Amino acid sequence: MTDLSIKDKEFMSRVLETPSGVYEERVWALGFQSMEKVFDAGCGFGQWSLALAKHNSYVAAADVNTKRIEIAQSIAEKRRIKNISFFQEDIESLSFKDREFSGIFSYSSVYYTNYYKTLLEFSRVLKKNGLLYLNTNDIGWYLHCILNEPNKSDEYDPRQEGINAITNSINFYANNSHELGVNIIMPKQHVLSYLKKIGFDILAHGSDGSCSINNHKPVSFYPELHCGHTGVYEILCKKIS
């Protein structure tokens, strides 16, 4: 298996030790089933890709990190899952055709990018009436990182990550510049407004694990608020133009 940093090994252990049914329940609740082609944008180690593949005809899974892609591919091969293809892609600039996908699933990845560009790319490659699921972070998450230091280890300093995110976000919003690979805070109301502006209809939004179109209640990984502010949140929307 490809060598990984300690941080990546710890993250991989957390996500892959979670029972697969937990991911499948989320996918089902969001209405990501019986689609012809689904895009897992920022797939990481492929935990969501595997869940999506079980309920849809085909999944294209992309991540900028080649090591994670190699491991996700290896896991899929070991489980004999053949309806996933993995790609090394920058989700700000995708190689896929216009209106190629019926659904786009993006969990905890868009905040590493200039999300204005990334969401426009999602709109480009998504078919009309296609679903977009977006899970990302507002200011509360980074305050939590600074004050409470979740998942701290010898190689991962959540306090510094929170500080870096705030600094990077100030540069992004004030100067239209940002450091690649460093988080950008995505204020929920601002993101909702931007999605509407670029042609999406908001179907549901709320804390992690709260959105459902069939009254199914999936497992939540994060509370709604940190330090009185929105932390991790999700949006389910449909492309209408």
Salt bridges, closest charged atoms under 4 A:
ASP8 OD1 - ARG68 NH2 2.58
GLU24 OE1 - LYS54 NZ 3.38
GLU24 OE1 - HIS55 NE2 3.99
GLU36 OE1 - LYS127 NZ 3.80
ASP98 OD1 - ARG124 NH1 2.73
GLU100 OE2 - LYS37 NZ 2.67
GLU121 OE1 - ARG124 NE 2.83
GLU149 OE2 - LYS152 NZ 3.26
GLU149 OE1 - ARG159 NH2 3.45
GLU161 OE1 - LYS7 NZ 3.93
ASP208 OD2 - ARG26 NH2 3.01
GLU234 OE1 - ARG26 NH1 3.37
